[in-house]
């Protein structure tokens, strides 16, 4: 019965591998990033991965090539599907907002935070993300 949880579609190894391949594009293993940069790059990777998955659900990301490949594990040929390029349109909105914010800020003038526009849920999300990304645990010492 415990193995049934592992069979859920969200626990498939292919999804984890796919997410890690997206992460490597945003934060390569051979480069060091300070914690704030690492967290920002991870957030960008999450946004990119989520947009790619949503594009698949919406049907925006079509299969471009169908081919056969030999599977060592199965000992036979299996059909594989190559999808079209991922959508990069999601990047436009955060960039436009950043440019507009800088335009409103003007040269050297700090921006005033509007307390009414501040979303309290962002704090919850950031706390959970920080907990997930906390690699400085004391468990490593044991």
Secondary structure, 3 states (H helix, E strand, C coil): CCHHHHCCHHHCHHHHHHHHHHHHHHCCCCCCCCHHHHHHHHHHHHHHHHHHHHHHHHCCCCEEEEEEEEECCCCEEEEEEEECCCCCCCHHHHHHHHHHHHHHHCCCCCCCCCCCCCCCHHHHHHHHHHHHCCCCCHHHHC
